[in-house]
Amino acid sequence: MLGKFGIFAVIIILVFLFFLVISYGAGSFSRKEKKPEIKKYLKSVNALLIFIIIVGAILMLFLQFFS
């Protein structure tokens, strides 16, 4: 069974894979010029993913201190 840090590592890996899929789907890896709407969308997705990582880190710290 995974420990606290293992669970956090899985969260990080899943967030990274989600980032790759969303970026690829939005055309971030293409050579064409990106529309401002897509840039704004990717910026929002990046903010959401950073928020998920921060919440995961806070939850891991609470588990570390209170268990």
N, C-alpha and C positions, 0 to 999 in steps of 0.2 A: 504494500500500500504506500502511496505517496505521502511524504511528510509535508510540512508547511511550505518549505522552500520548493519542493517539487510541484506543489499546486501552483505556486506563484510562477514558476518557470513555464508551466503549461499555459497559464493565462498570458504570459508574455509571448509565447510561441503562437498561440491562437490569435492574439491581436496583430502580430506581425503578418501572419497568413491572411487575415482579414484585410489588412492594409494593402497587401500585394494584389489581392483579388479586386478590391474596389478601385485601386489605382489603374490596374490593367483594364478593367471594364470602362473606366472613364477616359481611357486613351492617354493616360499619363506617360506611357512609355513609347508613344508614337512620335514621329518627327514633325507632325503637323502642329501649327499654332493652336493653342488651346483657347477656347472661348472664355470670357470672364465668368460666366455662370459655372463652368466646370472648375475653374480655379477656386471660386468661392465655395463650391461643393466640397472639393478636396480639402480645403482649409478647414471647413466645418467637420469633416470626417476625421482629420488629424487631431483636432481639438477633442472630439469625442473619444478617440482611442487613447489619447494622453490622459483624459479624465478616468477612463476605465483602468489604466495602469496605476494611476495614483490611488484610486479607491481600493484596488487589489493590494497595493503596498500597505495602505492603512489597515485593512482587514488582517493582513498577515502580521503586522506589528501588534494588533490587539490580540491575536491568537498567541503570539509569542509571549506577551506579558501576562495574559490572564488565564493561561492554561498550565 
